[in-house]
Amino acid sequence: MELINLDDILSVDDSNNPTISLPKHQRCCFHNLNLIATNDAEKAENDINYKRISRTTFAKCFALINKQNMSPKMADNCRIGKIPNSSNKTRWNSYFQSMKLIAKMLSEKFLEVEEVCDKIGFTMFRQEECFYVKEYASVMEPLAISLKILEREDNMEQGYLTPVLTILIDKLKKFSCLRYCQPLVECVLRGIDKRFPSLYDENNILASIIHPKFRLNRPFINLPQNLLLKEG
């Protein structure tokens, strides 16, 4: 085995040799998904009805979080569950966990939430706001799971990208009878198309095929026929 000194190769000024070049820059897939969950998802507010219900609901969610963090006494009054303070959308997965917990509380402990709101002088969620936060949590959970998978530092390879995002797309497309969050689904799907244009290119698909966790027997890898039939 021969050892090659890369410093010597890269230091040579050989501009006429096209064989030495840096690979094409690829943006971090975790960062792209985070942008989809924040910037692209916010475009759903172009729908007037969605914008109205979204802003009023999130305003109450953040107000409730701030109320319980005001003082230990206020936190004691909020005995329905500790909601993490995550109003910063930079780490969207933490932000989502707060919304998911609020949705669970409204589903399983509605009367207790109502009692606590009366006790602390907080305006209770209206019925449509309860429905909205539940739909939001359901729609965005597949995205949160995808983020959690792709942000791992251990045992994470390129072969995960196409299967994980294909499952995400399939799950999002199954949301077809939503009362409030259909514009959100459409914006997230458009965001995936925009930020992952090479999702099904040859390199990503081959990386998934040769990965022992996926291979060809996984039905969610939609392989283009021309790639399957390609010789060599």
C-alpha positions as CSV (number, residue, x, y, z in Angstrom):
1,M,0.0,0.0,0.0
2,E,1.4,3.4,-1.1
3,L,0.8,6.5,1.1
4,I,0.1,9.7,-0.9
5,N,0.8,13.1,0.6
6,L,-2.3,15.2,-0.3
7,D,-0.5,18.4,0.6
8,D,2.0,17.9,-2.1
9,I,-0.7,17.2,-4.7
10,L,-2.9,20.2,-3.8
11,S,0.0,22.6,-3.5
12,V,0.9,22.1,-7.2
13,D,-0.4,24.8,-9.5
14,D,-1.9,22.6,-12.2
15,S,-4.9,24.7,-13.4
16,N,-4.9,22.8,-16.7
17,N,-5.6,19.5,-15.0
18,P,-9.4,19.1,-14.6
19,T,-9.1,15.9,-12.5
20,I,-8.4,17.8,-9.3
21,S,-11.6,19.5,-8.0
22,L,-13.6,19.9,-4.9
23,P,-16.9,18.0,-4.7
24,K,-20.2,19.8,-5.2
25,H,-21.2,21.7,-2.0
26,Q,-24.1,20.0,-0.2
27,R,-26.1,21.9,2.4
28,C,-26.7,20.2,5.7
29,C,-29.9,18.2,5.4
30,F,-30.7,18.9,9.1
31,H,-30.5,22.6,8.4
32,N,-32.7,22.3,5.3
33,L,-35.3,20.5,7.3
34,N,-35.2,23.1,10.0
35,L,-35.8,25.8,7.4
36,I,-38.7,23.8,6.0
37,A,-40.3,23.6,9.5
38,T,-39.9,27.3,10.1
39,N,-39.5,29.5,6.9
40,D,-41.4,27.3,4.5
41,A,-44.1,26.3,7.0
42,E,-44.8,30.0,7.8
43,K,-45.8,30.5,4.1
44,A,-49.0,28.7,5.0
45,E,-50.1,32.0,6.5
46,N,-50.7,33.2,3.0
47,D,-54.0,31.5,3.6
48,I,-56.1,34.0,5.5
49,N,-58.1,31.4,7.5
50,Y,-54.9,29.5,8.5
51,K,-53.2,32.7,9.5
52,R,-56.0,33.7,11.8
53,I,-56.2,30.5,13.7
54,S,-52.4,29.9,13.7
55,R,-51.6,33.3,15.2
56,T,-54.3,33.3,17.9
57,T,-53.4,29.7,18.9
58,F,-49.6,30.2,19.1
59,A,-50.1,33.4,21.0
60,K,-52.0,31.6,23.7
61,C,-49.5,28.7,23.7
62,F,-46.6,31.1,24.3
63,A,-48.6,33.1,26.8
64,L,-49.3,30.0,28.8
65,I,-45.6,29.0,28.8
66,N,-44.6,32.5,30.0
67,K,-47.3,32.4,32.7
68,Q,-45.9,29.2,34.2
69,N,-42.4,30.5,34.1
70,M,-43.2,33.8,35.8
71,S,-42.7,32.5,39.4
72,P,-42.5,29.3,41.4
73,K,-46.0,30.0,42.8
74,M,-47.4,30.3,39.2
75,A,-45.7,27.1,38.3
76,D,-47.3,25.3,41.3
77,N,-50.7,26.5,40.1
78,C,-50.0,24.9,36.6
79,R,-50.0,21.3,37.8
80,I,-51.2,19.9,34.5
81,G,-47.7,19.5,33.3
82,K,-44.4,21.4,32.9
83,I,-44.2,22.9,29.4
84,P,-40.6,23.6,28.4
85,N,-39.9,27.3,27.5
86,S,-39.0,27.1,23.8
87,S,-40.3,30.2,22.1
88,N,-37.1,30.3,20.0
89,K,-37.8,28.7,16.7
90,T,-34.1,28.3,15.9
91,R,-34.2,24.9,17.4
92,W,-37.5,24.0,16.0
93,N,-37.6,20.4,17.3
94,S,-37.7,21.8,20.9
95,Y,-40.4,24.3,19.8
96,F,-42.4,21.4,18.4
97,Q,-42.2,19.4,21.6
98,S,-43.8,22.2,23.5
99,M,-46.7,22.3,21.0
100,K,-47.0,18.5,21.1
101,L,-47.3,18.6,24.9
102,I,-49.9,21.3,24.9
103,A,-51.9,19.3,22.3
104,K,-51.7,16.2,24.5
105,M,-52.8,18.2,27.6
106,L,-55.8,19.6,25.7
107,S,-56.8,16.2,24.5
108,E,-56.4,14.2,27.7
109,K,-56.8,16.9,30.5
110,F,-59.1,19.4,29.0
111,L,-61.1,20.0,32.2
112,E,-57.9,20.3,34.2
113,V,-56.5,22.8,31.8
114,E,-59.7,24.8,31.9
115,E,-59.6,24.8,35.7
116,V,-55.9,26.0,35.8
117,C,-56.7,28.7,33.2
118,D,-59.4,30.0,35.5
119,K,-57.2,29.9,38.5
120,I,-54.3,31.9,36.9
121,G,-56.5,34.3,35.0
122,F,-55.7,32.9,31.6
123,T,-58.0,33.0,28.6
124,M,-58.9,29.3,27.8
125,F,-58.3,27.9,24.3
126,R,-61.4,28.0,22.1
127,Q,-62.6,24.7,20.5
128,E,-61.2,25.6,17.1
129,E,-57.8,26.5,18.7
130,C,-57.7,23.1,20.4
131,F,-58.4,21.4,17.1
132,Y,-55.7,23.4,15.4
133,V,-52.9,22.6,17.8
134,K,-53.8,18.9,17.7
135,E,-53.7,19.0,13.9
136,Y,-50.4,20.9,13.9
137,A,-48.8,18.4,16.2
138,S,-50.0,15.5,14.0
139,V,-48.9,17.1,10.8
140,M,-45.4,18.1,12.0
141,E,-44.6,15.0,14.0
142,P,-43.2,13.1,11.0
143,L,-41.0,16.1,10.2
144,A,-39.8,16.2,13.9
145,I,-39.0,12.5,13.7
146,S,-37.0,13.0,10.4
147,L,-35.1,15.8,12.1
148,K,-34.2,13.6,15.1
149,I,-32.9,10.8,12.8
150,L,-30.8,13.0,10.5
151,E,-29.2,15.1,13.3
152,R,-27.5,12.0,14.8
153,E,-23.8,12.1,14.9
154,D,-23.3,8.3,15.2
155,N,-24.2,5.7,12.6
156,M,-25.5,8.4,10.1
157,E,-24.6,8.0,6.4
158,Q,-25.8,9.5,3.1
159,G,-27.9,6.3,2.6
160,Y,-30.4,7.5,5.2
161,L,-31.5,10.7,3.3
162,T,-33.7,9.3,0.5
163,P,-35.5,6.6,2.7
164,V,-36.2,9.0,5.6
165,L,-37.5,11.9,3.4
166,T,-39.5,9.4,1.2
167,I,-41.3,8.2,4.3
168,L,-41.8,11.8,5.4
169,I,-43.4,12.7,2.0
170,D,-45.6,9.7,2.0
171,K,-46.9,10.4,5.6
172,L,-47.6,14.1,4.7
173,K,-49.5,13.1,1.6
174,K,-51.9,11.0,3.7
175,F,-53.2,14.1,5.4
176,S,-56.1,15.0,3.0
177,C,-59.1,15.8,5.3
178,L,-57.7,18.3,7.7
179,R,-59.9,21.1,9.0
180,Y,-57.2,23.8,9.4
181,C,-53.7,22.5,8.5
182,Q,-54.0,21.6,4.9
183,P,-52.2,24.7,3.8
184,L,-49.4,23.7,6.2
185,V,-49.0,20.3,4.6
186,E,-48.8,21.8,1.1
187,C,-46.2,24.3,2.1
188,V,-44.0,21.6,3.8
189,L,-44.2,19.4,0.7
190,R,-43.3,22.3,-1.5
191,G,-40.4,23.1,0.8
192,I,-39.0,19.5,0.5
193,D,-39.2,19.7,-3.3
194,K,-37.4,23.1,-3.3
195,R,-34.6,22.3,-0.7
196,F,-34.0,18.7,-1.8
197,P,-34.0,18.8,-5.6
198,S,-31.5,15.9,-5.8
199,L,-33.3,13.6,-3.4
200,Y,-33.7,10.9,-6.1
201,D,-30.5,11.4,-8.0
202,E,-28.2,8.5,-8.7
203,N,-25.8,9.1,-5.8
204,N,-28.5,9.3,-3.1
205,I,-30.4,6.3,-4.4
206,L,-27.2,4.2,-4.8
207,A,-26.2,5.1,-1.2
208,S,-29.5,3.8,0.0
209,I,-29.4,0.6,-2.1
210,I,-26.0,-0.4,-0.7
211,H,-26.9,0.5,2.9
212,P,-27.6,-2.8,4.8
213,K,-30.6,-1.2,6.6
214,F,-32.4,-0.5,3.4
215,R,-31.2,-2.2,0.2
216,L,-33.6,-2.9,-2.7
217,N,-36.2,-4.8,-0.8
218,R,-37.5,-1.6,0.9
219,P,-40.6,-0.4,-1.0
220,F,-40.3,3.2,0.0
221,I,-37.2,3.7,-2.2
222,N,-38.8,4.7,-5.5
223,L,-36.1,3.8,-7.9
224,P,-36.2,5.3,-11.4
225,Q,-36.5,2.6,-14.0
226,N,-33.6,4.1,-16.1
227,L,-31.3,3.7,-13.1
228,L,-32.4,0.1,-12.5
229,L,-31.8,-0.8,-16.2
230,K,-28.5,1.1,-16.5
231,E,-25.7,-1.2,-17.6
232,G,-22.4,-1.4,-16.0
